Amino acid sequence: MYRVAEADEIKESIVEYEKLDKSIPVFDDAEYIILECNGEKTGYIAAVEKGNRFIIEKIFIKKEERYKSFGTKLMNFFINYAGKDKKDVIVYEGEDRNIKNFLRKFGFKDIKGKFIIDIKGKDSRKKDGALVALGSIFLNIFLAAIKIIGGIKGKSNALIADGVNSLSDVVSSAAILLGIHFSNMPEDEDHPYGHEKIESVIGIMVGLFVVITAFEIGRGAVVELFNGNDKVIPAFSTIYLALISVVVKYGMYFYKMKVGKATNNIALIADARDSKSDVLSSGGVIIGILLSIYVSPIFDTIVSIIVAALILKEGVSTIFETSNIILDKQEEDFIKEIEEYVYKNTNIKNVHDIYMRRSGDKIFLSLHIRVDKNLTVYKAHHLADALEESIMMDFKEVKEVMIHIDYLID
């Protein structure tokens, strides 16, 4: 269990805390994140609060409890706590090399001798995605309303179908908003790799929504085509509503894709592709209405079927692409880049079995390296540590690296 203690509590129970660590620092303005296991104090982080930042004074875990991920759990809790306390950054200004190496795993950067993590920056991905999703919900409600009402008044089945498509996009954007919230939850004991894969799950859900919408639009259009009823010529004014949809949907596509790629949000990218298909469908509606007015009213229904086919194609494509991420499809270019990086920056003669898996905007990497069989365990361990730290520093997407050491075959 974790809890936050003030300096007064530490002073009052200093004898008890000195049993944990004889040199525990005590500052009047310090806060202590305490880790307890089975009722016993196991470790702590001492940090001084200064304005919008926390300055780490010391990180301590009982010697016999180290290498059990207690430090990782403690730091994850501290970062989450700092974010909730509306801090912008956490800073470590000390010289302890072990602490510096430890902090690198959490995204701390060496800036002029200080190790800093931007808590506000880490949260910007969530805020940007949430703002885009909220904007998409309101715009799609607006488009659905004007197209469905305008289609009914203007006698255009194609425009009504396009309005129903926008209505389904409201559900998709709401699902993405939920996905952004839950995928940004910090790691916990049940989910040590985080919750980022929720974005991929939401991406598949968006694809399914698109496929179902396409099927319903297509089914209704086919029934209308063969029902034998007289076809009504749609009003020319319906073209203007479809044109508004084209302009708005293209703006949504451009902005969603921009933010989605910048934050590497799979669900948002999937939603951007859906908006792109909506541009094509609304453009098709314009052509269909024009053909219905000047050639034959049957074109309004035919265009509805074409629109459904285009939407279906985009939905299926989204499902397959997002499924590849969940199934940990290997990205050959990235793996090749890692291999070249190892050979270029180290004396390692053989690296193999490089595997990766994506989780949201993060990559978990594993690889095998061969070293001289006469190398001591100590030196091999430090070689692997140095490589791990270097990869995470130079490849911002990489969150964790697991390195297996083999001996070099003569």
C-alpha positions in Angstrom: 0.0 0.0 0.0 1.1 3.6 -0.7 0.5 6.7 1.4 1.7 10.3 1.5 3.3 11.6 4.8 4.2 15.1 5.8 7.5 16.1 7.5 5.8 16.3 10.9 4.8 12.7 10.8 8.4 11.7 9.9 9.7 13.8 12.8 7.3 12.3 15.3 8.1 8.7 14.3 11.8 9.3 13.4 13.0 6.3 15.4 10.7 4.0 13.4 11.7 5.6 10.1 15.4 5.4 10.9 15.0 1.6 11.2 14.0 1.7 7.5 16.8 4.2 6.6 19.3 5.7 9.1 20.0 8.6 6.8 16.4 9.5 5.9 16.3 13.3 5.0 14.0 15.4 7.0 12.9 18.8 5.6 10.0 20.9 6.9 8.6 21.4 3.4 9.1 17.8 2.2 6.5 15.2 1.3 7.2 11.4 1.6 5.6 8.8 -0.5 5.7 5.7 1.7 5.4 2.1 0.5 4.3 -0.5 3.0 4.1 -4.3 2.5 2.4 -6.6 5.0 2.3 -3.7 7.5 6.0 -3.0 7.2 7.6 0.1 5.7 9.5 -1.1 2.6 10.6 2.2 0.9 10.0 5.9 0.3 10.5 8.8 -2.0 11.3 12.1 -0.3 10.5 15.2 -2.4 10.4 18.9 -1.7 7.5 20.8 -3.2 8.5 24.1 -4.9 5.7 25.9 -6.8 4.6 23.8 -9.7 7.3 21.1 -9.2 8.5 18.3 -7.0 12.3 18.0 -6.4 13.3 14.5 -5.4 15.7 14.4 -2.5 16.0 10.6 -2.1 14.6 7.3 -3.3 15.0 4.4 -1.0 14.0 0.7 -1.0 15.0 -1.9 1.6 18.1 -3.8 0.4 16.4 -7.2 0.8 13.3 -6.0 -1.1 15.1 -4.5 -4.1 14.8 -6.1 -7.6 11.1 -6.9 -6.8 9.7 -4.0 -8.8 8.8 -2.1 -5.6 10.8 0.9 -6.8 8.9 0.9 -10.1 5.5 0.7 -8.3 6.5 3.5 -5.9 7.6 5.8 -8.7 4.5 5.1 -10.8 2.4 6.1 -7.8 4.5 9.2 -7.2 4.2 10.4 -10.9 0.4 9.8 -10.8 0.2 11.7 -7.4 2.2 14.6 -8.8 -0.1 14.8 -11.8 -3.2 14.9 -9.5 -1.5 17.6 -7.4 -1.3 19.7 -10.6 2.5 19.7 -10.7 4.1 20.4 -14.1 7.5 18.7 -13.5 9.4 16.4 -11.2 13.2 17.1 -10.9 16.1 15.2 -9.5 19.3 17.3 -9.0 21.4 14.8 -7.2 24.4 12.8 -8.4 23.5 9.2 -7.6 24.1 7.3 -10.8 21.8 4.4 -9.8 18.9 6.8 -9.2 19.5 8.5 -12.6 19.5 5.2 -14.4 16.3 4.2 -12.6 14.6 7.5 -13.5 15.4 7.1 -17.2 12.9 4.2 -17.3 10.1 6.6 -16.5 11.0 9.2 -19.2 13.2 11.5 -17.1 15.5 13.5 -19.4 19.0 14.8 -18.6 18.7 18.6 -19.1 21.9 20.4 -18.1 22.7 17.9 -15.3 19.2 17.8 -13.9 16.9 14.8 -14.5 13.4 16.1 -15.4 10.1 14.6 -16.4 7.3 16.9 -17.7 4.1 15.8 -16.0 2.1 18.4 -17.9 3.6 17.3 -21.2 2.8 13.6 -20.4 -0.9 14.6 -19.9 -1.1 16.7 -23.1 -1.7 13.6 -25.2 -4.8 12.8 -23.2 -6.0 16.4 -23.3 -5.4 16.8 -27.1 -7.2 13.6 -27.9 -10.1 14.4 -25.6 -10.6 17.8 -27.1 -10.6 16.4 -30.7 -13.1 13.7 -29.6 -15.4 16.2 -27.9 -15.3 18.5 -31.0 -16.1 15.5 -33.2 -19.2 14.6 -31.1 -20.7 18.1 -31.3 -19.9 18.6 -35.0 -21.4 15.2 -35.9 -24.6 15.9 -34.0 -24.9 19.1 -35.9 -24.2 17.4 -39.3 -26.6 14.5 -38.5 -29.4 16.9 -37.6 -29.1 19.1 -40.7 -28.7 16.2 -43.1 -31.5 14.0 -41.7 -34.0 16.9 -41.4 -32.8 18.4 -44.7 -33.0 15.0 -46.4 -36.5 14.4 -45.2 -37.7 17.8 -46.3 -35.8 17.7 -49.6 -36.8 14.1 -50.4 -33.2 12.8 -50.7 -32.6 9.3 -49.4 -28.9 9.6 -50.1 -28.7 12.7 -47.8 -30.7 10.9 -45.1 -28.3 7.9 -45.3 -25.3 10.2 -45.0 -27.0 11.8 -41.9 -27.4 8.4 -40.3 -23.7 7.8 -40.9 -22.9 11.1 -39.1 -25.1 9.9 -36.2 -23.1 6.7 -35.9 -20.0 8.8 -35.8 -21.3 10.4 -32.6 -21.2 7.0 -31.0 -17.7 6.3 -32.3 -16.3 9.6 -31.0 -17.9 9.0 -27.6 -16.3 5.5 -27.5 -12.9 7.1 -28.4 -13.4 9.7 -25.6 -13.8 6.8 -23.1 -10.9 5.0 -24.6 -8.6 8.0 -24.2 -9.6 8.3 -20.5 -9.0 4.7 -19.6 -5.9 4.1 -21.8 -4.1 7.0 -19.9 -4.6 5.3 -16.6 -1.2 4.5 -15.0 0.2 1.0 -14.7 -0.9 -1.1 -11.8 -0.2 -4.5 -10.4 -2.9 -6.2 -12.5 -1.8 -4.3 -15.7 2.0 -3.8 -15.4 2.2 -2.9 -19.1 -0.3 -0.1 -18.8 -3.7 0.4 -20.4 -2.7 1.8 -23.8 -4.0 -1.2 -25.7 -7.6 0.0 -24.9 -7.0 2.5 -27.8 -6.6 -0.5 -30.2 -9.8 -2.1 -28.8 -11.7 1.2 -29.4 -10.2 1.4 -32.9 -11.7 -2.0 -33.7 -15.0 -0.9 -32.2 -15.0 2.2 -34.4 -14.4 -0.1 -37.4 -17.3 -2.3 -36.4 -19.6 0.8 -36.0 -18.6 1.9 -39.5 -19.3 -1.6 -41.0 -22.7 -1.9 -39.3 -23.6 1.6 -40.5 -22.6 0.8 -44.0 -24.6 -2.4 -44.0 -27.7 -0.6 -42.8 -27.4 2.2 -45.3 -26.8 -0.3 -48.1 -29.7 -2.6 -47.1 -32.1 0.4 -47.0 -31.0 1.6 -50.4 -31.3 -1.8 -52.0 -34.8 -2.2 -50.6 -35.7 1.3 -51.9 -34.2 0.4 -55.4 -36.3 -2.7 -55.9 -39.6 -1.7 -54.1 -41.2 -0.5 -57.3 -42.3 2.8 -55.9 -42.0 6.0 -57.9 -38.8 7.8 -57.2 -39.0 11.4 -56.1 -36.6 14.1 -57.4 -34.8 15.6 -54.5 -34.7 19.4 -53.9 -31.7 21.3 -55.1 -31.2 22.8 -51.7 -30.1 19.4 -50.4 -26.8 19.9 -52.3 -25.9 22.8 -50.0 -26.3 20.6 -46.9 -24.1 17.9 -48.5 -21.5 20.5 -49.4 -21.4 21.8 -45.8 -20.8 18.2 -44.7 -17.9 17.8 -47.2 -16.2 20.9 -45.9 -16.7 20.1 -42.2 -15.8 16.4 -42.5 -12.6 17.3 -44.4 -11.6 19.7 -41.7 -12.3 17.0 -39.1 -10.3 14.4 -41.0 -7.3 16.7 -41.4 -7.3 17.7 -37.7 -7.9 14.2 -36.3 -5.2 12.7 -38.4 -2.8 15.5 -37.4 -3.4 15.0 -33.7 -3.7 11.2 -34.0 -0.2 11.0 -35.7 1.3 13.5 -33.3 0.2 11.5 -30.3 0.3 8.1 -32.0 -3.3 7.5 -30.9 -4.5 4.5 -32.9 -8.2 5.0 -32.1 -8.1 8.7 -33.2 -6.3 7.7 -36.5 -9.1 5.2 -37.1 -11.7 7.9 -36.5 -9.8 10.2 -38.9 -10.1 7.6 -41.6 -13.8 7.3 -40.9 -14.1 11.1 -41.4 -12.2 10.7 -44.7 -14.7 8.1 -45.9 -17.5 10.6 -44.9 -15.9 13.2 -47.2 -16.2 10.7 -50.1 -19.7 9.7 -49.1 -21.0 13.3 -48.9 -19.3 14.1 -52.2 -21.1 11.1 -53.7 -24.3 12.4 -52.3 -23.8 15.7 -54.2 -23.2 13.8 -57.5 -26.2 11.6 -56.8 -28.5 14.5 -56.2 -27.3 16.3 -59.3 -27.9 13.2 -61.4 -31.3 12.7 -59.8 -32.3 16.2 -60.7 -31.0 16.3 -64.3 -31.0 12.6 -65.4 -33.1 10.3 -63.3 -34.3 10.2 -59.6 -33.1 6.6 -59.4 -29.5 7.9 -59.0 -30.3 9.2 -55.5 -30.8 5.6 -54.4 -27.9 4.2 -56.5 -25.5 6.7 -54.8 -26.7 5.6 -51.4 -25.5 2.1 -52.3 -22.2 3.4 -53.5 -21.8 5.5 -50.4 -22.5 2.4 -48.3 -19.8 0.4 -50.2 -17.2 3.1 -49.6 -18.0 3.3 -45.9 -17.8 -0.5 -45.7 -14.4 -0.6 -47.3 -13.0 2.0 -44.8 -14.5 0.1 -41.8 -13.0 -3.2 -42.9 -9.6 -1.6 -43.5 -9.7 0.0 -40.0 -10.5 -3.3 -38.4 -7.7 -5.2 -40.1 -5.1 -2.5 -39.5 -6.0 -2.1 -35.8 -6.1 -5.9 -35.3 -2.5 -6.1 -36.5 -1.5 -3.9 -33.5 -3.4 -6.1 -31.0 -1.8 -9.2 -32.6 1.7 -7.6 -32.3 2.5 -7.5 -35.9 6.2 -6.8 -36.3 7.3 -3.6 -38.0 10.3 -4.7 -40.1 11.6 -1.2 -40.7 11.7 -0.4 -36.9 13.3 -3.8 -36.1 16.0 -3.1 -38.8 16.6 0.3 -37.3 17.1 -1.2 -33.8 19.5 -3.8 -35.3 21.6 -1.1 -37.1 21.6 1.1 -33.9 23.1 -1.7 -31.9 25.9 -2.5 -34.4 26.6 1.2 -34.9 26.8 2.3 -31.3 28.2 -0.8 -29.5 30.9 -3.4 -29.9 28.2 -6.2 -29.8 28.9 -8.5 -32.7 25.6 -10.3 -32.8 22.1 -9.2 -32.1 19.1 -11.4 -32.9 15.5 -12.3 -32.0 14.4 -8.7 -31.9 10.7 -8.5 -31.2 8.4 -5.6 -30.5 4.8 -5.0 -29.5 2.9 -1.8 -29.5 0.6 -0.6 -26.7 -0.9 2.8 -27.6 1.9 5.2 -28.3 4.5 3.0 -26.6 6.7 0.1 -27.8 7.9 -2.8 -25.6 11.1 -4.3 -27.1 13.0 -7.5 -26.5 16.2 -8.7 -28.1 19.1 -11.2 -27.6 22.7 -10.2 -27.8 25.8 -12.4 -27.9 28.9 -11.4 -25.8 32.3 -12.9 -25.2 31.8 -16.1 -23.1 34.7 -15.0 -20.8 32.9 -11.7 -19.9 31.9 -11.6 -16.2 28.3 -11.4 -15.3 28.9 -8.0 -13.8 30.3 -6.6 -17.1 27.7 -8.3 -19.2 24.9 -6.9 -17.0 26.3 -3.3 -17.3 26.7 -3.7 -21.0 23.0 -4.7 -21.3 22.0 -1.8 -19.0 23.8 0.7 -21.0 22.2 -0.5 -24.3 18.8 -0.5 -22.7 19.1 3.1 -21.4 20.5 4.2 -24.8 17.7 2.7 -26.8 15.1 4.3 -24.5 16.8 7.7 -24.7 17.1 7.7 -28.6 13.8 6.0 -29.4 11.2 8.0 -27.6 8.4 5.5 -28.4 10.3 2.7 -26.6 9.0 2.3 -23.0 10.8 -0.9 -22.0 13.6 -3.0 -23.3 14.3 -6.6 -22.2 17.7 -7.9 -23.2 18.7 -11.6 -23.1 22.4 -12.3 -23.0 23.9 -15.3 -24.9 27.5 -16.2 -25.3 29.4 -15.7 -28.5 29.9 -19.0 -30.4 33.5 -19.5 -31.4 
